Amino acid sequence: ISIGDSVFVGDQSRAELQVGNSTIRINENTRLSFINLTDDTTQIQLSQGTVVLRVRALSEREVFEISTPNLNFSIQEPGEYRININHDNTSSVIVRRGIGVAQGDRDVITLREGEYTRFSGTNLNHSSIARAPNFDTFDQWAYDRDRAEENSISARYVPREMVGYQQLDEYGTWETHVEYGAVWYPNGVSVGWAPYRDGRWVWVAPWGWTWVDRSPWGFAPYHYGRWAHIGRRWA
């Protein structure tokens, strides 16, 4: 996914996207587009539905913003944030942890940990800032996904900024090799399998030629580290 791409999640579905060390969890009937996506800038347009953002780290120069028809919400520090576009054309923002700034046409409002409000129009019209509501089923799903990510075995070996590291737990195993150190072996590959056989090269701006593997674990091993043939297996 790159600049200009959109994602739509339909009925009775959910999705999860990793952007650097941040995770975007998307509820059903949600549409979002990537306005800008670079090493230092993530700008997302949410046109309908609900997202929960988990931002693990944020450098001084890094920009992470999500826009709705009512406002632009800029995340100021690591934390967890939920943004909804409601059926009455209002936008709700919940800050579970962290600090964020909502910007409208004529006003700026800062929301802090445990706060919630709903905005109408584009001038940040709202009645009051209230306490964050209790979890619903989507919040709980996002929370459970987050706890599983916290307990990731792969995160002991690679930085969390490495896109796709979560899939390494489910689809492979780690071992320590006397020559190479920590290595990861994919599970369930066919006899005679070798890297760079099941996928294609695609030009992806602004990064250039990128290998897109068909395996569900395919991103991380082809973008970080290097393949080695150890004994009878690729690692």
Disulfide bonds with the S-S distance in Angstrom:
none
